[in-house]
Amino acid sequence: MTDDSVILEGKLEDIALPTLMMSLYQQRETGMLILSDPTVNKRLYLEEGNIIYADSDDPDDSLGNWFFRQGAISLEQFLEARDSVALLGSWSRALMDLNIIGSESLVDGLEKQLYENIYSLFRMNSGIYTLNLSPYSTLEMVTLSAEIPVVVYEGMKRLNAWSKMHPMVGGPRGYLSMVKELPPFVARLDMTSEETHVLDLCRSGMTISNILDASYLLPFETYKLLWIFLTLGIIAHRDNGRLQDEASEAGELVALVERYNEITSFVRHKLDTLPKIENLFHLILEELAPTYSELTEGQQELELHGTLDPEAILLALRNVPEKDRLPLLRNFLEDVLYSTVHLSETSAPGEIHRLVMEGVRKKSVMLKGENR
């Protein structure tokens, strides 16, 4: 490594190219990734983790070859343009100057050929990779803005490399689950309904064997998809026992919310005749928001029915250390209950408030042991 701008190089046999590309995306790198074997060099130009251009020394990757393969030009036109490339400097100039391709078709073809050049990288299994962060000019480029995870998804779907899939995915007893927060790029993956179904199967965790059985795709295609999802970081290997512990904790938290919901919904029902009752319950959420900002989000059902959404609460609690979740939830639920009772005391007629307090006392018995 004689050039100070080169920060990484190695053998393609020692690293999975999609994994390397995802690392460049996550680090938002800007520079050039060069893949070389004894006969060809291929280059990806990156800008803040996105691919903006790709080129190749392989004559078969040329723009003229692409147009010829698509049937957009004849053999005679292809050969005429090829013979003019050396004089005119590029395929695009030759095709334009010889009036073989119009400007609009040329731009469209350039973009599609660039993607083909990018996807051809995934077929390189040996050689050298070099990451170079030196500046480069884009003056002669028709640039893209291709998000690397989207490119990786499409590129890996073109592969059938079992020898690469199996070490990452593993055997049938392996347990896979979706990550807690899907990255935004998932919405931009061009997934079929069958592929989306495979991702949904991983939502709560499932063995690889069961995923293959439940998928609508062929087992090999499903297995390849799991390989791609793992590379993209949207599913992960998980310990089944740990997942069961997490499910048990979630079940405990949901059960606690539901027990408080029984009380607050009772109060909400008794106060239903009060004018602007929904606005009054909305004020409860507003008053609690400064202390419980995330837990109060998405809780409009409290205004309408006096109940909290357990799923929204579980989602909010993911950002809280595990040891603090249950105490925080108990404090929140107690404050919600206190606020609803206080609302009854200050806004309801005496007889209705008396009925409210009788019901609350009876229903609160089941909570005393938990909240000590």
C-alpha positions as CSV (number, residue, x, y, z in Angstrom):
1,M,0.0,0.0,0.0
2,T,2.0,2.9,-1.3
3,D,-0.9,5.4,-1.7
4,D,-1.9,7.1,1.5
5,S,-5.5,7.4,0.3
6,V,-5.9,3.6,0.2
7,I,-7.4,2.6,3.5
8,L,-8.4,-1.0,2.9
9,E,-7.4,-3.8,0.6
10,G,-7.5,-7.5,0.6
11,K,-8.6,-10.7,-1.2
12,L,-12.2,-11.1,-2.4
13,E,-11.9,-14.7,-1.3
14,D,-11.6,-13.5,2.3
15,I,-14.7,-11.3,2.5
16,A,-18.2,-11.3,1.2
17,L,-18.6,-8.4,-1.2
18,P,-22.2,-7.6,-0.1
19,T,-21.0,-7.5,3.5
20,L,-18.2,-5.1,2.5
21,M,-20.6,-2.9,0.6
22,M,-23.0,-2.8,3.5
23,S,-20.1,-1.6,5.7
24,L,-19.4,1.2,3.3
25,Y,-23.0,2.2,3.3
26,Q,-23.2,2.2,7.1
27,Q,-20.0,4.3,7.4
28,R,-21.3,6.7,4.6
29,E,-18.0,6.4,2.8
30,T,-17.0,8.6,-0.2
31,G,-14.4,7.2,-2.6
32,M,-13.7,4.4,-5.0
33,L,-14.0,0.7,-4.5
34,I,-11.9,-1.2,-7.1
35,L,-12.3,-4.9,-7.7
36,S,-9.5,-6.5,-9.8
37,D,-8.6,-9.9,-11.1
38,P,-5.8,-10.8,-13.6
39,T,-7.9,-9.7,-16.6
40,V,-10.2,-6.9,-15.5
41,N,-10.7,-3.9,-13.2
42,K,-14.2,-2.8,-12.1
43,R,-14.9,0.3,-10.1
44,L,-17.7,1.6,-7.9
45,Y,-17.8,5.3,-7.2
46,L,-19.3,6.1,-3.8
47,E,-20.7,9.3,-2.3
48,E,-21.7,9.3,1.3
49,G,-22.6,5.6,1.1
50,N,-24.5,5.7,-2.2
51,I,-23.3,4.4,-5.5
52,I,-23.1,7.2,-8.1
53,Y,-21.2,5.5,-10.9
54,A,-19.6,2.2,-12.0
55,D,-17.3,1.3,-14.8
56,S,-15.3,-1.7,-16.0
57,D,-12.3,-2.5,-18.2
58,D,-14.1,-5.6,-19.5
59,P,-15.1,-5.0,-23.2
60,D,-18.2,-7.1,-22.6
61,D,-19.4,-4.5,-20.1
62,S,-19.3,-1.7,-22.6
63,L,-22.2,0.5,-23.5
64,G,-22.1,-0.7,-27.1
65,N,-22.3,-4.3,-26.1
66,W,-25.3,-3.5,-23.8
67,F,-27.2,-1.8,-26.6
68,F,-26.4,-4.7,-29.0
69,R,-27.5,-7.3,-26.4
70,Q,-30.8,-5.4,-26.0
71,G,-31.4,-5.4,-29.7
72,A,-31.4,-1.6,-29.8
73,I,-28.7,-1.5,-32.5
74,S,-27.8,-3.9,-35.3
75,L,-24.5,-5.8,-35.7
76,E,-23.4,-3.4,-38.4
77,Q,-24.1,-0.4,-36.2
78,F,-22.3,-2.0,-33.3
79,L,-19.2,-2.8,-35.3
80,E,-19.2,0.7,-36.9
81,A,-19.4,2.4,-33.4
82,R,-16.8,0.0,-32.0
83,D,-14.3,1.0,-34.7
84,S,-14.9,4.7,-33.9
85,V,-14.5,4.5,-30.1
86,A,-10.7,5.0,-30.2
87,L,-11.0,8.1,-32.3
88,L,-14.0,9.7,-30.6
89,G,-13.0,8.7,-27.1
90,S,-16.1,6.9,-25.8
91,W,-19.0,4.6,-26.8
92,S,-21.5,7.3,-26.0
93,R,-19.8,9.9,-28.3
94,A,-19.5,7.3,-31.0
95,L,-23.1,6.3,-30.9
96,M,-24.3,9.9,-30.9
97,D,-21.9,11.2,-33.6
98,L,-22.8,8.4,-35.9
99,N,-26.5,9.0,-35.3
100,I,-27.0,5.4,-34.1
101,I,-28.7,6.3,-30.8
102,G,-30.7,9.4,-29.9
103,S,-29.9,11.5,-26.8
104,E,-32.9,10.3,-24.8
105,S,-32.3,6.7,-25.5
106,L,-28.6,7.1,-24.8
107,V,-29.2,8.5,-21.3
108,D,-31.7,5.8,-20.5
109,G,-29.3,3.1,-21.8
110,L,-26.4,4.6,-19.9
111,E,-28.3,4.3,-16.6
112,K,-29.4,0.7,-17.2
113,Q,-25.9,-0.3,-18.4
114,L,-24.5,1.2,-15.2
115,Y,-26.8,-1.0,-13.1
116,E,-25.7,-4.0,-15.1
117,N,-22.1,-3.1,-14.4
118,I,-22.8,-2.8,-10.7
119,Y,-24.6,-6.2,-10.6
120,S,-21.7,-7.9,-12.5
121,L,-19.5,-7.2,-9.5
122,F,-21.4,-9.8,-7.5
123,R,-20.2,-12.5,-9.8
124,M,-16.5,-11.8,-8.9
125,N,-15.4,-14.5,-6.5
126,S,-11.6,-14.0,-6.6
127,G,-9.2,-11.2,-7.0
128,I,-8.3,-8.0,-5.0
129,Y,-10.5,-5.3,-3.6
130,T,-9.2,-1.9,-2.8
131,L,-10.9,1.0,-1.1
132,N,-9.5,4.4,-2.2
133,L,-10.8,7.6,-0.7
134,S,-8.9,10.0,-3.0
135,P,-11.0,12.6,-4.8
136,Y,-12.4,11.9,-8.2
137,S,-14.1,14.0,-10.9
138,T,-17.7,13.3,-12.0
139,L,-17.5,15.6,-15.1
140,E,-17.6,12.6,-17.6
141,M,-20.1,10.6,-15.7
142,V,-23.8,10.1,-16.0
143,T,-24.3,9.7,-12.3
144,L,-26.8,7.7,-10.3
145,S,-27.8,7.8,-6.7
146,A,-28.2,4.1,-6.0
147,E,-28.7,3.1,-2.3
148,I,-26.3,0.3,-1.5
149,P,-28.8,-1.9,0.4
150,V,-31.2,-1.8,-2.6
151,V,-28.3,-2.7,-4.9
152,V,-27.1,-5.5,-2.6
153,Y,-30.7,-6.9,-2.5
154,E,-31.0,-7.1,-6.2
155,G,-27.4,-8.2,-6.8
156,M,-27.6,-11.1,-4.3
157,K,-30.9,-12.3,-5.8
158,R,-28.9,-13.0,-9.0
159,L,-26.6,-15.4,-7.2
160,N,-26.9,-19.1,-6.4
161,A,-23.8,-19.5,-4.3
162,W,-24.7,-22.2,-1.7
163,S,-21.1,-22.2,-0.5
164,K,-21.6,-18.6,0.6
165,M,-25.1,-18.9,1.9
166,H,-24.8,-21.9,4.2
167,P,-22.0,-20.5,6.5
168,M,-24.1,-17.4,7.2
169,V,-27.6,-18.9,7.4
170,G,-26.8,-22.2,9.1
171,G,-28.7,-25.4,9.5
172,P,-32.5,-26.1,9.9
173,R,-32.5,-25.7,13.7
174,G,-31.1,-22.2,13.6
175,Y,-33.4,-19.5,15.0
176,L,-33.9,-16.2,13.1
177,S,-35.9,-13.1,14.0
178,M,-36.5,-9.7,12.6
179,V,-34.5,-6.9,14.3
180,K,-36.4,-4.6,16.6
181,E,-36.3,-1.6,14.4
182,L,-36.2,-2.1,10.6
183,P,-33.9,0.4,8.8
184,P,-35.7,2.9,6.5
185,F,-34.2,1.3,3.4
186,V,-36.5,-1.8,3.8
187,A,-39.4,0.3,2.5
188,R,-37.4,0.8,-0.8
189,L,-36.6,-2.9,-1.4
190,D,-38.6,-4.1,-4.4
191,M,-40.0,-7.2,-2.6
192,T,-42.7,-9.5,-4.0
193,S,-45.6,-10.5,-1.7
194,E,-43.9,-13.9,-1.3
195,E,-40.6,-12.3,-0.2
196,T,-42.4,-9.9,2.2
197,H,-44.1,-13.0,3.7
198,V,-40.7,-14.6,4.4
199,L,-39.7,-11.4,6.3
200,D,-43.0,-11.4,8.2
201,L,-42.3,-15.1,9.2
202,C,-39.2,-13.8,11.0
203,R,-41.1,-11.0,12.9
204,S,-41.5,-12.9,16.1
205,G,-38.7,-15.5,15.6
206,M,-38.9,-18.9,13.9
207,T,-36.5,-21.8,13.2
208,I,-35.1,-22.0,9.7
209,S,-36.8,-25.3,9.1
210,N,-40.2,-23.8,10.0
211,I,-39.6,-20.7,7.8
212,L,-38.8,-23.0,4.8
213,D,-42.0,-24.9,5.4
214,A,-44.2,-21.9,5.8
215,S,-42.7,-19.9,2.8
216,Y,-44.6,-19.8,-0.5
217,L,-41.2,-19.8,-2.3
218,L,-39.1,-22.9,-3.1
219,P,-36.8,-23.9,-0.2
220,F,-33.6,-22.8,-2.0
221,E,-35.1,-19.4,-2.9
222,T,-36.3,-19.0,0.7
223,Y,-32.9,-19.9,2.1
224,K,-31.2,-17.4,-0.3
225,L,-33.6,-14.7,0.8
226,L,-32.7,-15.4,4.5
227,W,-29.0,-15.0,3.4
228,I,-29.8,-11.7,1.9
229,F,-31.8,-10.5,4.9
230,L,-29.0,-11.4,7.2
231,T,-26.5,-9.5,5.1
232,L,-28.7,-6.5,5.1
233,G,-29.0,-6.7,8.8
234,I,-32.8,-6.8,8.9
235,I,-32.9,-10.3,10.5
236,A,-30.5,-11.8,13.0
237,H,-29.6,-15.1,14.6
238,R,-31.2,-15.3,18.0
239,D,-31.1,-17.6,21.0
240,N,-34.4,-19.4,21.3
241,G,-34.3,-19.3,25.1
242,R,-33.6,-15.6,25.2
243,L,-36.5,-15.0,22.8
244,Q,-38.8,-16.9,25.2
245,D,-37.6,-14.8,28.1
246,E,-38.3,-11.6,26.1
247,A,-41.7,-12.9,25.2
248,S,-42.4,-13.7,28.8
249,E,-41.4,-10.2,29.9
250,A,-43.6,-8.6,27.1
251,G,-46.5,-10.8,28.2
252,E,-46.1,-9.6,31.8
253,L,-46.0,-5.9,30.8
254,V,-49.1,-6.3,28.5
255,A,-51.0,-8.1,31.2
256,L,-50.2,-5.3,33.7
257,V,-51.5,-2.7,31.1
258,E,-54.7,-4.6,30.6
259,R,-55.4,-4.8,34.3
260,Y,-55.1,-1.0,34.6
261,N,-57.2,-0.6,31.4
262,E,-60.0,-2.4,33.1
263,I,-60.1,0.3,35.8
264,T,-59.6,3.3,33.6
265,S,-62.1,2.2,31.0
266,F,-64.6,1.7,33.8
267,V,-64.0,5.3,34.9
268,R,-64.2,6.6,31.3
269,H,-67.6,4.8,30.9
270,K,-69.0,6.3,34.1
271,L,-67.9,9.8,33.0
272,D,-69.3,9.4,29.4
273,T,-72.1,11.9,30.0
274,L,-69.8,14.7,30.9
275,P,-69.5,17.4,28.2
276,K,-66.4,17.3,26.1
277,I,-65.2,14.2,27.9
278,E,-62.7,13.3,25.1
279,N,-61.1,16.7,25.5
280,L,-60.8,16.1,29.3
281,F,-59.0,12.8,28.8
282,H,-56.8,14.4,26.1
283,L,-55.7,16.9,28.8
284,I,-54.6,13.9,30.9
285,L,-52.2,12.8,28.2
286,E,-50.9,16.4,27.8
287,E,-50.2,16.7,31.5
288,L,-48.3,13.4,31.6
289,A,-46.4,13.9,28.4
290,P,-43.5,16.0,29.9
291,T,-42.7,13.1,32.3
292,Y,-43.6,10.2,30.0
293,S,-43.1,11.6,26.5
294,E,-42.7,8.3,24.7
295,L,-45.3,6.3,26.7
296,T,-48.0,8.9,25.9
297,E,-47.4,8.8,22.1
298,G,-50.1,7.0,20.1
299,Q,-52.5,6.6,23.0
300,Q,-55.6,8.3,21.5
301,E,-57.7,5.3,22.7
302,L,-57.4,6.7,26.2
303,E,-59.5,9.7,25.1
304,L,-62.1,7.5,23.3
305,H,-62.4,4.5,25.5
306,G,-60.2,5.0,28.5
307,T,-57.7,2.3,27.5
308,L,-54.0,2.4,26.6
309,D,-52.5,0.6,23.6
310,P,-50.1,-2.2,25.0
311,E,-48.3,-2.6,21.7
312,A,-47.4,1.1,21.6
313,I,-46.2,0.9,25.2
314,L,-44.0,-2.1,24.4
315,L,-42.5,-0.3,21.5
316,A,-41.7,2.8,23.7
317,L,-40.2,0.6,26.4
318,R,-37.6,-0.9,24.0
319,N,-35.5,2.3,24.5
320,V,-35.6,1.8,28.3
321,P,-33.0,-0.4,30.1
322,E,-34.6,-3.7,30.9
323,K,-34.3,-3.3,34.7
324,D,-36.2,0.0,34.5
325,R,-39.1,-1.0,32.3
326,L,-41.4,-2.5,34.9
327,P,-41.0,0.3,37.5
328,L,-41.4,3.0,34.8
329,L,-44.6,1.3,33.5
330,R,-46.0,1.0,37.0
331,N,-45.4,4.6,37.7
332,F,-47.0,5.6,34.4
333,L,-50.1,3.5,34.9
334,E,-50.5,4.7,38.5
335,D,-50.3,8.3,37.3
336,V,-52.9,7.6,34.5
337,L,-55.2,6.1,37.1
338,Y,-54.7,8.9,39.5
339,S,-55.4,11.5,36.8
340,T,-58.7,9.7,35.8
341,V,-59.9,9.5,39.4
342,H,-58.9,13.2,39.9
343,L,-60.9,14.1,36.8
344,S,-63.9,12.3,38.2
345,E,-63.5,14.2,41.5
346,T,-63.3,17.6,39.9
347,S,-65.7,17.2,37.0
348,A,-68.4,14.6,37.8
349,P,-71.6,15.1,39.9
350,G,-71.3,13.7,43.5
351,E,-73.3,10.6,42.9
352,I,-71.4,9.6,39.8
353,H,-68.1,10.2,41.5
354,R,-69.2,8.0,44.4
355,L,-70.0,5.2,42.0
356,V,-66.6,5.7,40.3
357,M,-64.8,5.4,43.6
358,E,-66.6,2.3,44.7
359,G,-65.7,0.6,41.4
360,V,-62.1,1.8,41.5
361,R,-61.7,0.4,45.0
362,K,-63.1,-3.0,44.1
363,K,-61.0,-3.3,40.9
364,S,-57.8,-2.0,42.5
365,V,-57.6,-4.9,44.9
366,M,-56.0,-7.1,42.3
367,L,-53.2,-4.5,41.8
368,K,-52.2,-4.0,45.4
369,G,-49.9,-7.0,45.6
370,E,-48.1,-6.1,42.4
371,N,-47.4,-2.5,43.2
372,R,-46.0,-2.9,46.7
